[in-house]
Amino acid sequence: MMQDFVLPDYKELNIINVLPSLLNLIQNKKSKIRSLEKFKGVDKAIVFLVDGLRLELLNSLLIKEFELEKITSVFPTTTASAITSFITCEEPIKHGIPEMIFYSRKFRNFVDLFNFSFAGEAQNSLYFHGIEEKDIIKVKTFFEKNAKSGIKFYSFLPYQLFNSAYTNMTTKGSLRNYFLDYVDLFQKLKNIVEERANPLTYVYFDNVDIAQHKFGVGSEEEKNEFLLFYSLLKKFLNKIKDTNTLIVLTSDHGQISMKGKVDLSNISLLDKFSLTNPYGSSRVMYFLIKESKLQKVQEFLEKKVGKKAFILTLEEAIKSKIFGTKKPSKEFLDRAGNLLLIAKNGWEFEHEKAYYYTHRFHGALTQEEVYVPLLANVF
Ligand SMILES: [Zn+2]
């Protein structure tokens, strides 16, 4: 049914297996990601989740300090879906977060996850509607699931993201910290490495992703942003020599360069049979179509843009296992619409009435978006 796409490897080589692998290695157990097995018995681990870090960028740089492996993200390759997967170690078909903004049939409204509000409302408004965090992300974080492991979990977020409901939800069960810049971050990390305990530390930052959005995928600015981080990381590695600390760098998704836009506004058949506005992003759009007209709308879209996008019913998408291999959760079915548009190559989709993110360079299933780097070494 679908060609020219990469199916995420949910069994082994996936971002959902990174945190459990690191915990196992500290505990001298088998690693879920087999290539990390040689690091069994490390005392500490730090994982940097670098938003949008592309394999191609790393391939173009001479990285001598780490071994580079290719693993896969999840589908959709959006920040919200991938980070939720990374932190909860669950497939999107279980955690049910497709994007930062999505439609919920249950609430009959658009949820803005980052603001924890209905779309257009003030920040944190969901609390006033009696909706709790566990109604949005039902699955527990890795840190909560392993609270009894005896391992101390730390998380580090940029100061400007520290107080959002979403980052709060995705660091639950860890000792939360913020950092002002890389200098501040590495000073704080050094203090943790010097502890006698066996900590596992998670660090997230989005500077590389921001540079890609501002200046483009493959821009000098993107490269320099990463090199700025990397030069300070190298200094840090020198300072923590012989501490038996495993350092890992990975990413939530890759990025692809855009080659053109397709406008889906004012298509009468689509507008007439849609039960709500389209949502998602310019790379993956979700539609909720009147059930009796679903096939008709699918065939129409297939004819119109089938060369530039996959048009799948939710049922077909579930069968193809792109969202994961498990049984769909109630939350997933509530939010995933019933018809999907997944961009091929570098195509972007627009719709004037959509609640969505425009100018995304990721979200779909091309190899540039699905494959992410896994850099690892012990110091
Ligand atoms: Zn991202």
Boltz pocket constraint, residues with backbone or C-beta under 6 A from the ligand:
constraints:
  - pocket:
      binder: B
      contacts: [[A, 51], [A, 52], [A, 78], [A, 79], [A, 209], [A, 252], [A, 253]]
      max_distance: 6.0
